[in-house]
């Protein structure tokens, strides 16, 4: 067999192995595994983004509730002190 004949035989052998590998279940499983890993990574990223925005919304709500509570308390204190006059203190003391 000549050198060129060996090259052709070798090339055919490689092509045959490549064809077998492409249709072998392991190759399909590997593709699914790669796709599964990519989907999992995308899911983790989307959960992280969702958590980020949820945390921001919670922080906004927390600040709003604190503001409402603080402003409401300050308003009650102002009303209380506006209602108390030196005259009303004298009425309650006796």
HELIX and SHEET records of a PDB file:
HELIX    1   1 UNK A    3  UNK A   23  1                                  21    
HELIX    2   2 UNK A   25  UNK A   83  1                                  59    
HELIX    3   3 UNK A   86  UNK A   93  1                                   8    
END                                                                             
